Amino acid sequence: MSKHVIIIGGGVIGLSAAEACLKRGHRVTVVDRQPQQRSGCSFGNAGMVVPSHFIPLAAPGMVALGFKWMWNPESPFYIKPRFDLDLVSWGIKFMQAATRSHVEAASPLLRDLNLASRELYLQYAAEGEDFGLVTKGLLMLCKTQHGLDEEAAVAAKANALGVPAEVLDAAGTAKVDPTITMDVAGSVWFPKDCHMAPEKFIAVLERRILAAGGTFRWNTEVTGWKKEGGRLRAIQTPAGELEADEFVLCGGAWSDDLVRDLGLKIPMQAGKGYSLTNPNPVELPTLCSVLTEARVAVTPMGNSLRVGGTMEISGKQEKIEPRRVAGILKALPDYFPKFKPSDFDGIKPWQGFRPCSPDGMPYLGRTRAASNLTVATGHSMMGLSLGPETGRLAAVLVDREKTEHDLAMLSPDRYA
Ligand SMILES: Cc1cc2nc3c(=O)[nH]c(=O)nc-3n(C[C@H](O)[C@H](O)[C@H](O)COP(=O)(O)OP(=O)(O)OC[C@H]3O[C@@H](n4cnc5c(N)ncnc54)[C@H](O)[C@@H]3O)c2cc1C
């Protein structure tokens, strides 16, 4: 039966959910507080589809690394110490989740969701959509032998999980991508990974939603809920109430604030990251890559080159921290010696807030807080990669059907 579904949030998750609900015959309204010409986390990201990322952020070693990097203003991971009970509680939960057993339980699910999403991206491309999809894989570039040994251990786990990964020396790496000069000890090549231009993919989704009869309400902030019995009747906005049969929350890093009044606790911190896009790079790789020791992502997008990185847990202040941007640019010539940080002079850094749950896993499922609310958020560093499959699953949940994957680990009620 066709229902009216309100999707809160017009990022990659919300738009993917909207398209999937329309495909199932529902009437869909996407509500976003920003104008259509917006620039959120789903736009300036590194554009990678990453079956290689089957290890959640909350993993052994990350806590120690976080403490080590806290004191370095150019480091790629930073938690700004501040008195904030939400942050303290999030940090404790992160530490509790950063265990081997959590990673072992999470990896097969992340693999399955990423691979399923990759298939959906291939489908979009097969339908003739042009969003710059390149399916040649990703190189985890290692400057040092120690780094390569560590990545080789991840590659062994990947192969055991059925995600193909090949360990390459410097010459082997150059053979996989001969279009760029590299100075590395070696790499791990994940041939199933892909990259694209995320802004183009968002435009594709918006066009498809409109063509399928979906409606957008831009500049419309959701400020509250109207609940009757155990069900939501409407969302409140400055323009009045909007009623629907089903609601899907895809509010990115703001999602936790949005559901607080419903008594739903989905702990979330904004993980700020930056990117810079050079329209005229001195060289252009064919594959996307991660500079592993520096945690910097490098992606060719058409003739441009985007570099991005840092995970700054410092609240939701839209302030660009020049030292962290400098840290990203300084790393580039270490791996790609033809580049200089000054190649990016005059290019305005973009920033985005990754929606980070403490256990590094998305929130995807129905909730006890309201019987007609589905939550789809908290994808941290993998929201673009997991977008289409998350959207498809959200639509399955809207229809109260059984999902193919066991989503118990992703329950929005897991911290209730
Ligand atoms: C530097 C960087 C590089 C990245 N690289 C990659 C990558 O290569 N691959 C990958 O998979 N992921 C990557 N990510 C992560 C990815 O960008 C995010 O996971 C993803 O964009 C999150 O999408 P979202 O739809 O959940 O959130 P968002 O894109 O933030 O969308 C949420 C929307 O909700 C709206 N909203 C919030 N509150 C309200 C309200 N009260 N009322 C109405 N609307 C509201 C906002 O306006 C916003 O439009 C990267 C992130 C960064 C920062």
The ligand as an ORCA input file, in Angstrom:
! r2SCAN-3c Opt
* xyz 0 1
  C      36.895     14.792      4.191
  C      35.857     13.709      4.070
  C      36.060     12.671      3.179
  C      35.115     11.632      3.077
  N      35.321     10.657      2.149
  C      34.406      9.660      2.020
  C      34.575      8.655      1.033
  O      35.510      8.681      0.245
  N      33.656      7.644      0.983
  C      32.583      7.587      1.840
  O      31.818      6.646      1.768
  N      32.378      8.566      2.764
  C      33.260      9.587      2.868
  N      33.064     10.569      3.807
  C      31.909     10.456      4.701
  C      30.611     10.846      4.004
  O      30.776     12.075      3.357
  C      29.468     10.903      5.039
  O      29.394      9.684      5.737
  C      28.122     11.136      4.349
  O      28.164     12.242      3.488
  C      27.016     11.321      5.378
  O      25.809     11.510      4.671
  P      24.461     11.865      5.411
  O      23.415     11.918      4.364
  O      24.284     10.940      6.552
  O      24.720     13.288      6.068
  P      24.769     14.757      5.428
  O      25.349     14.746      4.070
  O      25.412     15.624      6.444
  O      23.244     15.134      5.268
  C      22.432     15.407      6.382
  C      21.410     16.428      5.966
  O      20.468     16.607      7.036
  C      20.092     17.965      7.052
  N      19.561     18.287      8.371
  C      20.199     18.178      9.565
  N      19.397     18.594     10.557
  C      18.232     18.977      9.989
  C      17.014     19.521     10.493
  N      16.845     19.772     11.802
  N      16.023     19.806      9.634
  C      16.178     19.584      8.295
  N      17.325     19.087      7.761
  C      18.326     18.779      8.586
  C      21.376     18.705      6.737
  O      21.098     20.010      6.255
  C      22.010     17.799      5.685
  O      21.707     18.198      4.369
  C      33.968     11.637      3.910
  C      33.747     12.694      4.782
  C      34.670     13.744      4.871
  C      34.407     14.869      5.797
*
